């Protein structure tokens, strides 16, 4: 019985050694691989910086909500705005603004920080002019005491 041999490359069919790439780029494009790698690394670094800034913005958003909740709780218990403002904004990661409102037996506190104030300077121009806002509303305890009497 004869053996059937299947040739997978043209070089094998012609009886020559298989042609393997030498690792060199032909046609004067030796520097292209380096330039493409540098571009890819730069792009990856930019994407990583944007992701890190986004995570940082999320943290600041959570800080705004926590500061507003704590300030609303203290105002509802009877503290004045002056007593609440300094502790609420003490750990602010940027120029925070605190707005309070009492209406209908409710105390509402809003803490606002511009997003451009908390990201690295090179990324700030890329952001739209938005603010990170945290708002909390709670019952005014004085109103609750009057209603219970």
C-alpha positions in Angstrom: 0.0 0.0 0.0 1.2 3.4 -0.8 1.4 6.3 1.6 -0.5 9.4 0.9 1.3 12.5 2.0 -0.4 15.9 2.2 1.8 18.9 1.7 0.6 21.8 3.8 2.8 24.6 2.4 4.1 25.5 -1.0 7.6 25.1 0.2 6.9 21.5 1.3 5.2 20.7 -2.0 8.2 21.9 -3.8 10.6 19.9 -1.6 12.2 22.9 0.0 12.6 23.7 3.7 9.6 25.4 5.1 9.8 29.2 4.9 9.8 30.8 8.3 9.7 34.4 9.0 13.0 35.8 10.0 11.5 38.3 12.5 12.5 41.2 10.4 10.1 43.7 8.8 10.8 44.3 5.2 10.2 47.4 3.1 11.8 50.0 5.3 9.2 49.7 8.1 11.5 48.8 10.9 10.5 51.8 13.1 6.7 51.2 12.6 6.4 48.6 15.3 8.1 50.8 17.9 5.9 53.8 17.0 2.8 51.7 17.2 3.8 50.2 20.5 4.5 53.7 21.9 1.1 54.9 20.7 -0.7 52.0 22.3 1.1 52.5 25.6 0.2 56.2 25.6 -3.4 55.4 24.8 -3.6 52.8 27.6 -2.1 55.3 30.1 -4.7 57.9 29.1 -7.5 55.4 29.5 -6.2 54.4 32.9 -6.0 58.1 34.0 -9.6 58.7 32.8 -10.8 55.6 34.7 -9.0 56.6 37.9 -10.5 60.1 37.6 -13.9 58.6 37.2 -13.5 56.5 40.3 -12.3 59.5 42.2 -15.3 61.5 41.1 -17.6 58.7 42.3 -15.8 58.9 45.7 -16.4 62.7 45.9 -20.1 62.1 45.0 -20.4 59.7 47.9 -18.6 62.2 50.2 -21.2 64.9 49.2 -24.1 62.6 50.0 -22.5 61.7 53.4 -21.8 65.3 54.3 -25.3 66.4 53.3 -26.8 63.6 55.4 -24.8 64.4 58.5 -25.5 68.1 58.2 -29.3 67.5 57.8 -29.3 65.2 60.8 -27.6 67.9 63.0 -29.9 70.6 61.7 -32.9 68.5 62.5 -31.7 68.0 66.0 -31.5 71.7 66.6 -28.0 72.9 65.7 -27.7 76.1 63.8 -26.4 76.4 60.3 -23.2 78.0 61.6 -22.6 75.0 63.9 -23.1 72.6 61.1 -21.3 74.3 58.2 -17.7 73.9 59.4 -17.8 70.2 60.4 -19.8 69.3 57.3 -17.2 70.9 54.9 -14.1 70.2 57.0 -13.0 67.2 54.9 -14.2 68.5 51.6 -11.9 67.4 48.7 -12.5 70.7 47.0 -14.4 74.0 47.3 -17.7 72.7 48.6 -20.9 74.7 49.0 -23.5 73.9 51.6 -27.2 75.0 51.1 -29.9 74.5 53.7 -33.6 74.8 53.5 -36.4 74.3 56.1 -39.8 73.9 54.7 -43.0 72.1 55.9 -41.3 70.4 58.9 -38.4 69.1 56.7 -34.8 70.0 56.7 -33.0 69.7 53.4 -29.2 70.1 52.9 -27.4 70.1 49.6 -23.6 69.9 49.3 -22.1 70.8 45.9 -18.5 70.5 44.6 -17.5 71.4 41.0 -16.2 68.3 39.2 -13.3 70.2 37.7 -12.0 71.0 41.2 -11.3 67.4 42.2 -9.8 65.8 39.1 -6.1 66.1 38.1 -5.3 69.4 36.3 -4.6 67.8 32.9 -8.0 66.1 32.8 -10.0 69.1 34.1 -10.4 70.7 30.6 -11.9 67.5 29.3 -14.8 67.6 31.7 -18.0 69.4 31.1 -18.9 72.1 33.6 -20.8 69.9 36.0 -21.1 69.7 39.8 -21.1 66.7 42.1 -24.2 67.1 44.3 -25.4 65.3 47.4 -28.8 66.0 49.0 -30.4 64.8 52.2 -33.8 65.5 53.6 -35.0 64.6 57.1 -37.8 65.5 59.5 -37.2 68.5 61.7 -37.3 67.1 65.3 -38.9 70.3 66.6 -41.9 69.7 64.3 -42.1 66.1 65.4 -42.1 67.2 69.1 -44.8 69.7 68.5 -46.9 67.1 66.7 -46.4 64.6 69.5 -47.6 67.1 72.2 
